[in-house]
Amino acid sequence: MKFDEADLILRDVPLDMRRKIFRKARPLEGECKKVFAIDKCGTTIRVDQYGKDEEFGWHVAVVAGNMSFENIDNLFPLHVANVEKRAGIKNGCFPCADEKQVCLAEEIERLTS
């Protein structure tokens, strides 16, 4: 795995770990709940679109960059459009692609304390 400091994501995440991280997203209701999910920004992602710049593409985002990347509590799935909005976050909050704001400050505090 490689940490991308600019985007605060992990690249080349092993398949078994990606599956666990994808399951942290909110599943869609209905028959597609194992394939599609909703990220923290409310954007739909698809399990087989990891690392792709596609309509439902997603990356493994890191909550707190100073934490271990092997700690799954520190990782979550995030749509590619929302990853771009995270670059340079300072206070644990970032705007999503739809301009709403997501704050991870409580998660960062819980993980780092």
C-alpha positions in Angstrom: 0.0 0.0 0.0 1.1 3.5 -0.7 0.0 6.7 1.1 -0.9 9.6 -1.2 -0.3 12.6 1.0 -1.8 15.1 -1.5 -5.2 13.3 -1.6 -5.0 11.6 1.8 -5.8 8.2 0.3 -4.2 4.8 0.1 -3.3 3.3 -3.2 -2.8 -0.4 -4.1 -5.0 -1.7 -1.2 -5.3 -5.5 -1.1 -8.7 -6.9 -2.2 -9.6 -8.4 1.2 -8.9 -5.1 3.0 -10.9 -3.1 0.3 -13.9 -5.3 0.9 -13.8 -4.6 4.6 -13.5 -0.9 4.0 -16.3 -0.9 1.4 -18.6 -2.5 3.9 -18.1 0.6 6.2 -20.1 2.6 3.7 -23.9 2.8 4.1 -25.4 0.0 1.8 -28.1 0.9 -0.7 -31.5 -0.6 0.0 -32.7 -3.4 -2.2 -31.1 -6.2 -4.2 -27.9 -4.2 -5.0 -26.8 -3.6 -1.4 -23.6 -5.8 -1.8 -22.6 -3.9 -5.0 -23.5 -0.3 -4.3 -23.1 1.8 -1.2 -23.1 5.4 0.0 -19.9 7.2 1.1 -19.7 9.7 3.9 -20.7 12.5 1.5 -23.8 10.7 0.4 -22.3 9.8 -3.0 -23.0 6.3 -4.6 -19.9 4.0 -5.0 -19.7 0.6 -6.5 -17.6 -2.2 -5.0 -15.8 -3.1 -8.3 -14.9 0.5 -9.1 -12.1 0.9 -6.5 -9.3 3.2 -7.8 -11.1 4.1 -11.0 -12.1 7.6 -12.1 -15.6 6.4 -13.1 -19.2 7.4 -12.2 -19.1 5.1 -9.1 -15.4 5.1 -8.6 -13.9 5.3 -5.1 -10.7 5.3 -3.1 -9.6 4.3 0.4 -9.4 7.6 2.3 -7.4 8.1 5.5 -9.1 9.8 8.5 -5.9 10.8 10.2 -2.7 10.8 8.3 -0.6 10.3 11.4 -2.3 7.0 12.2 -1.3 3.5 11.1 -2.7 2.6 7.7 -3.3 -1.0 8.9 -5.8 0.2 11.4 -9.1 -0.2 9.5 -10.8 2.3 11.9 -8.7 5.0 10.3 -9.8 4.1 6.7 -13.1 4.7 4.8 -14.4 4.5 1.3 -14.8 7.8 -0.5 -16.1 8.6 -4.1 -13.4 9.9 -6.4 -15.2 13.3 -6.8 -15.1 13.7 -3.0 -11.4 12.8 -2.7 -10.5 15.8 -4.8 -12.3 18.1 -2.3 -10.3 16.7 0.7 -6.9 17.8 -0.5 -5.3 20.1 2.0 -7.9 19.7 4.9 -6.6 21.1 8.1 -9.4 20.9 10.7 -10.8 17.4 9.9 -13.6 18.9 7.8 -13.9 18.9 4.0 -16.4 19.9 1.4 -18.0 17.1 -0.6 -18.5 17.3 -4.4 -22.1 18.5 -3.7 -20.8 21.3 -1.5 -22.1 19.9 1.8 -19.5 19.6 4.5 -18.3 16.4 6.3 -16.4 16.7 9.5 -14.2 13.9 10.8 -12.8 15.8 13.8 -14.6 13.6 16.3 -13.3 10.5 14.6 -9.7 11.9 14.4 -9.9 12.8 18.1 -11.2 9.3 19.1 -8.5 7.6 17.0 -5.6 9.7 18.1 -6.4 10.0 21.8 
